[in-house]
């Protein structure tokens, strides 16, 4: 069973990614930040709505997207050594661990 707190966490994380993608575009004129932050954030928001509806697919989609984001931010940090990228990598990693822990509880 999907907890509402997990759905809310994914929703907030998705909205945060959308906001940070816009901020990256506004500050550095980075279109890739806008597209990736907006696109992946929107997909996470959509997956949170699926989770609110009780669909397990939403949780698995959120888990996959978070895994991709964690890997991407980790690779970007190793290339640039920027603080914001490190913060995003840690945030995504924390969200990944949280989702893994929540999904592991379903198996019991």
N, CA, C and O of each residue as an XYZ file, in Angstrom:
432
protein
N       0.846     -1.184      0.000
C       0.000      0.000      0.000
C       0.885      1.238      0.000
O       1.875      1.316      0.727
N       0.515      2.179     -0.811
C       1.294      3.408     -0.957
C       0.852      4.403      0.118
O      -0.334      4.703      0.255
N       1.819      4.902      0.868
C       1.508      5.896      1.891
C       1.337      7.267      1.244
O       2.001      7.589      0.259
N       0.449      8.056      1.804
C       0.236      9.417      1.308
C       1.477     10.280      1.522
O       1.745     11.186      0.733
N       2.237     10.004      2.586
C       3.448     10.793      2.832
C       4.471     10.579      1.718
O       5.209     11.499      1.366
N       4.516      9.374      1.167
C       5.414      9.116      0.046
C       4.957      9.881     -1.180
O       5.776     10.452     -1.901
N       3.668      9.896     -1.418
C       3.123     10.636     -2.564
C       3.405     12.129     -2.428
O       3.781     12.785     -3.399
N       3.224     12.657     -1.232
C       3.499     14.075     -0.999
C       4.986     14.383     -1.180
O       5.343     15.427     -1.726
N       5.838     13.491     -0.729
C       7.278     13.705     -0.871
C       7.692     13.759     -2.332
O       8.496     14.605     -2.724
N       7.144     12.859     -3.137
C       7.461     12.850     -4.565
C       6.905     14.106     -5.233
O       7.550     14.677     -6.113
N       5.729     14.534     -4.826
C       5.138     15.755     -5.383
C       6.014     16.974     -5.086
O       6.296     17.774     -5.978
N       6.436     17.111     -3.842
C       7.288     18.246     -3.456
C       8.629     18.182     -4.187
O       9.140     19.208     -4.637
N       9.199     16.984     -4.307
C      10.469     16.812     -5.009
C      10.330     17.188     -6.483
O      11.214     17.839     -7.041
N       9.238     16.787     -7.112
C       9.002     17.147     -8.507
C       8.846     18.646     -8.697
O       9.401     19.218     -9.635
N       8.092     19.284     -7.810
C       7.916     20.740     -7.900
C       9.229     21.473     -7.641
O       9.498     22.507     -8.252
N      10.042     20.938     -6.737
C      11.354     21.518     -6.473
C      12.244     21.433     -7.708
O      12.963     22.382     -8.020
N      12.202     20.314     -8.407
C      13.000     20.174     -9.624
C      12.541     21.135    -10.710
O      13.365     21.691    -11.437
N      11.238     21.335    -10.825
C      10.724     22.301    -11.794
C      11.228     23.700    -11.458
O      11.689     24.432    -12.334
N      11.135     24.063    -10.180
C      11.585     25.394     -9.751
C      13.088     25.567     -9.963
O      13.528     26.618    -10.428
N      13.876     24.549     -9.629
C      15.322     24.653     -9.804
C      15.719     24.660    -11.279
O      16.702     25.300    -11.654
N      14.966     23.958    -12.111
C      15.215     24.008    -13.550
C      14.977     25.403    -14.104
O      15.751     25.893    -14.926
N      13.904     26.040    -13.649
C      13.642     27.417    -14.066
C      14.714     28.356    -13.529
O      15.159     29.263    -14.234
N      15.129     28.143    -12.288
C      16.159     28.987    -11.693
C      17.483     28.845    -12.449
O      18.177     29.834    -12.684
N      17.825     27.618    -12.826
C      19.043     27.389    -13.614
C      18.980     28.089    -14.951
O      19.985     28.608    -15.437
N      17.797     28.106    -15.551
C      17.643     28.830    -16.816
C      17.742     30.331    -16.598
O      18.381     31.035    -17.380
N      17.112     30.821    -15.539
C      17.097     32.260    -15.269
C      18.493     32.782    -14.932
O      18.886     33.853    -15.394
N      19.243     32.025    -14.125
C      20.568     32.479    -13.692
C      21.650     32.284    -14.749
O      22.462     33.180    -14.980
N      21.663     31.119    -15.388
C      22.768     30.786    -16.293
C      22.335     30.686    -17.753
O      23.144     30.346    -18.615
N      21.072     30.978    -18.036
C      20.523     30.849    -19.388
C      20.741     29.443    -19.949
O      21.004     29.269    -21.139
N      20.628     28.449    -19.073
C      20.833     27.052    -19.443
C      19.499     26.438    -19.861
O      18.646     26.150    -19.021
N      19.331     26.242    -21.159
C      18.097     25.631    -21.647
C      17.976     24.178    -21.202
O      16.870     23.691    -20.970
N      19.097     23.487    -21.083
C      19.042     22.094    -20.644
C      18.510     21.997    -19.218
O      17.787     21.054    -18.895
N      18.856     22.957    -18.358
C      18.308     22.972    -16.997
C      16.798     23.165    -17.027
O      16.066     22.518    -16.277
N      16.342     24.048    -17.887
C      14.912     24.306    -18.010
C      14.180     23.073    -18.517
O      13.162     22.674    -17.952
N      14.695     22.470    -19.580
C      14.030     21.308    -20.173
C      14.071     20.090    -19.257
O      13.055     19.425    -19.055
N      15.238     19.802    -18.707
C      15.372     18.610    -17.877
C      14.677     18.791    -16.524
O      13.979     17.891    -16.055
N      14.870     19.950    -15.904
C      14.195     20.204    -14.630
C      12.686     20.214    -14.788
O      11.959     19.621    -13.991
N      12.227     20.895    -15.828
C      10.788     20.955    -16.070
C      10.205     19.613    -16.485
O       9.152     19.204    -15.996
N      10.895     18.934    -17.389
C      10.389     17.656    -17.890
C      10.392     16.555    -16.844
O       9.375     15.898    -16.620
N      11.542     16.354    -16.201
C      11.612     15.307    -15.183
C      10.795     15.671    -13.946
O      10.207     14.800    -13.305
N      10.760     16.965    -13.614
C       9.915     17.398    -12.505
C       8.445     17.146    -12.796
O       7.701     16.706    -11.919
N       8.021     17.424    -14.030
C       6.626     17.174    -14.412
C       6.306     15.680    -14.384
O       5.216     15.288    -13.966
N       7.246     14.851    -14.824
C       7.034     13.406    -14.764
C       6.931     12.921    -13.316
O       6.142     12.025    -13.016
N       7.722     13.508    -12.425
C       7.622     13.149    -11.007
C       6.297     13.609    -10.407
O       5.711     12.910     -9.581
N       5.827     14.776    -10.818
C       4.524     15.243    -10.343
C       3.431     14.298    -10.840
O       2.522     13.946    -10.088
N       3.520     13.889    -12.109
C       2.560     12.939    -12.648
C       2.610     11.610    -11.897
O       1.570     11.022    -11.596
N       3.808     11.143    -11.599
C       3.916      9.884    -10.857
C       3.366     10.031     -9.439
O       2.822      9.073     -8.889
N       3.498     11.211     -8.843
C       2.917     11.399     -7.505
C       1.390     11.358     -7.568
O       0.748     10.854     -6.647
N       0.804     11.884     -8.647
C      -0.651     11.798     -8.800
C      -1.093     10.345     -8.968
O      -2.129      9.939     -8.442
N      -0.301      9.567     -9.704
C      -0.599      8.138     -9.825
C      -0.495      7.446     -8.469
O      -1.281      6.551     -8.158
N       0.484      7.869     -7.663
C       0.636      7.293     -6.331
C      -0.557      7.657     -5.443
O      -1.031      6.829     -4.665
N      -1.039      8.901     -5.563
C      -2.224      9.304     -4.795
C      -3.434      8.452     -5.178
O      -4.297      8.165     -4.348
N      -3.480      8.046     -6.471
C      -4.592      7.221     -6.946
C      -4.424      5.752     -6.584
O      -5.298      4.937     -6.879
N      -3.310      5.409     -5.949
C      -3.091      4.036     -5.516
C      -2.413      3.147     -6.551
O      -2.370      1.929     -6.383
N      -1.887      3.734     -7.611
C      -1.215      2.969     -8.652
C       0.246      2.741     -8.278
O       0.988      3.700     -8.063
N       0.662      1.484     -8.200
C       2.045      1.181     -7.864
C       2.996      1.591     -8.993
O       4.180      1.828     -8.754
N       2.478      1.673    -10.212
C       3.313      2.099    -11.330
C       3.900      3.482    -11.079
O       5.036      3.752    -11.468
N       3.137      4.362    -10.432
C       3.626      5.695    -10.106
C       4.844      5.650     -9.208
O       5.774      6.440     -9.375
N       4.845      4.734     -8.258
C       5.995      4.591     -7.360
C       7.220      4.063     -8.092
O       8.339      4.524     -7.865
N       7.000      3.099     -8.967
C       8.128      2.555     -9.715
C       8.681      3.581    -10.705
O       9.890      3.646    -10.928
N       7.790      4.385    -11.300
C       8.239      5.446    -12.200
C       9.047      6.491    -11.423
O      10.084      6.954    -11.896
N       8.568      6.859    -10.231
C       9.287      7.824     -9.403
C      10.647      7.272     -8.994
O      11.639      8.001     -8.976
N      10.693      5.994     -8.670
C      11.955      5.357     -8.303
C      12.932      5.384     -9.470
O      14.103      5.715     -9.282
N      12.474      5.041    -10.671
C      13.341      5.044    -11.847
C      13.836      6.455    -12.167
O      15.023      6.657    -12.424
N      12.925      7.426    -12.152
C      13.318      8.808    -12.454
C      14.315      9.333    -11.427
O      15.265     10.032    -11.780
N      14.102      9.002    -10.172
C      15.016      9.446     -9.127
C      16.380      8.786     -9.273
O      17.405      9.419     -9.021
N      16.400      7.532     -9.673
C      17.663      6.838     -9.935
C      18.428      7.519    -11.069
O      19.637      7.729    -10.972
N      17.717      7.862    -12.141
C      18.345      8.558    -13.267
C      18.881      9.920    -12.823
O      19.994     10.297    -13.187
N      18.098     10.651    -12.043
C      18.534     11.960    -11.568
C      19.743     11.858    -10.649
O      20.662     12.671    -10.744
N      19.751     10.871     -9.765
C      20.883     10.693     -8.856
C      22.157     10.402     -9.641
O      23.211     10.971     -9.354
N      22.060      9.524    -10.624
C      23.225      9.205    -11.456
C      23.675     10.427    -12.251
O      24.871     10.704    -12.345
N      22.729     11.149    -12.815
C      23.066     12.330    -13.616
C      23.750     13.395    -12.767
O      24.773     13.948    -13.170
N      23.190     13.684    -11.595
C      23.794     14.700    -10.733
C      25.154     14.256    -10.213
O      26.063     15.072    -10.060
N      25.291     12.967     -9.942
C      26.589     12.455     -9.498
C      27.652     12.601    -10.577
O      28.781     13.000    -10.292
N      27.295     12.278    -11.812
C      28.234     12.435    -12.931
C      28.554     13.906    -13.165
O      29.710     14.261    -13.395
N      27.538     14.761    -13.107
C      27.765     16.200    -13.308
C      28.656     16.774    -12.213
O      29.501     17.631    -12.473
N      28.459     16.291    -10.978
C      29.310     16.783     -9.893
C      30.758     16.353    -10.103
O      31.676     17.141     -9.878
N      30.965     15.132    -10.524
C      32.344     14.669    -10.734
C      33.026     15.429    -11.864
O      34.253     15.513    -11.897
N      32.250     15.980    -12.786
C      32.830     16.742    -13.889
C      33.053     18.214    -13.534
O      34.033     18.815    -13.975
N      32.145     18.799    -12.737
C      32.207     20.243    -12.497
C      32.654     20.635    -11.094
O      33.230     21.708    -10.913
N      32.402     19.794    -10.105
C      32.699     20.077     -8.691
C      32.014     21.343     -8.192
O      32.583     22.098     -7.403
N      30.789     21.568     -8.656
C      30.014     22.714     -8.191
C      29.149     22.320     -7.004
O      28.688     21.184     -6.896
N      28.940     23.289     -6.114
C      28.195     23.019     -4.884
C      26.749     22.647     -5.139
O      26.231     21.712     -4.529
N      26.088     23.371     -6.035
C      24.673     23.102     -6.293
C      24.473     21.697     -6.842
O      23.510     21.018     -6.484
N      25.370     21.266     -7.700
C      25.267     19.914     -8.244
C      25.451     18.872     -7.145
O      24.779     17.840     -7.151
N      26.351     19.131     -6.206
C      26.543     18.214     -5.082
C      25.294     18.165     -4.212
O      24.885     17.088     -3.778
N      24.694     19.303     -3.957
C      23.468     19.354     -3.154
C      22.354     18.574     -3.837
O      21.629     17.821     -3.186
N      22.218     18.753     -5.150
C      21.187     18.035     -5.889
C      21.453     16.534     -5.918
O      20.515     15.738     -5.866
N      22.716     16.144     -6.000
C      23.057     14.714     -5.972
C      22.690     14.106     -4.622
O      22.138     13.008     -4.567
N      22.989     14.804     -3.546
C      22.662     14.301     -2.212
C      21.148     14.279     -2.007
O      20.618     13.324     -1.438
N      20.451     15.309     -2.459
C      18.992     15.359     -2.355
C      18.356     14.206     -3.135
O      17.457     13.533     -2.632
N      18.820     13.986     -4.350
C      18.285     12.895     -5.157
C      18.617     11.539     -4.548
O      17.785     10.632     -4.552
N      19.827     11.402     -4.026
C      20.202     10.150     -3.365
C      19.355      9.877     -2.141
O      18.958      8.737     -1.901
N      19.074     10.912     -1.365
C      18.202     10.763     -0.204
C      16.798     10.361     -0.598
O      16.181      9.510      0.044
N      16.294     10.975     -1.658
C      14.964     10.627     -2.143
C      14.935      9.195     -2.679
O      13.949      8.479     -2.504
N      16.019      8.790     -3.329
C      16.120      7.422     -3.832
C      16.085      6.423     -2.679
O      15.362      5.429     -2.745
N      16.851      6.675     -1.632
C      16.840      5.789     -0.469
C      15.467      5.755      0.210
O      15.004      4.699      0.642
N      14.828      6.911      0.296
C      13.496      6.989      0.894
C      12.503      6.148      0.097
O      11.722      5.394      0.677
N      12.530      6.276     -1.237
C      11.609      5.504     -2.074
C      11.896      4.007     -1.989
O      10.973      3.194     -1.940
N      13.178      3.650     -1.973
C      13.531      2.232     -1.835
C      13.030      1.661     -0.518
O      12.531      0.536     -0.479
N      13.156      2.423      0.555
C      12.677      1.967      1.864
C      11.162      1.818      1.870
O      10.635      0.866      2.446
N      10.462      2.747      1.236
C       9.005      2.673      1.201
C       8.529      1.480      0.366
O       7.579      0.795      0.744
N       9.186      1.236     -0.762
C       8.791      0.125     -1.628
C       9.132     -1.204     -0.966
O       8.402     -2.182     -1.131
N      10.226     -1.252     -0.221
C      10.598     -2.490      0.464
C       9.560     -2.890      1.509
O       9.400     -4.077      1.792
N       8.863     -1.929      2.078
C       7.828     -2.235      3.072
C       6.621     -2.908      2.436
O       5.884     -3.608      3.130
N       6.395     -2.719      1.142
C       5.235     -3.327      0.489
C       5.365     -4.834      0.393
O       4.364     -5.552      0.384
N       6.590     -5.310      0.322
C       6.815     -6.740      0.102
C       6.459     -7.583      1.314
O       6.274     -8.794      1.192
N       6.362     -6.970      2.467
C       6.067     -7.724      3.690
C       4.609     -8.029      3.812
O       4.189     -8.658      4.783
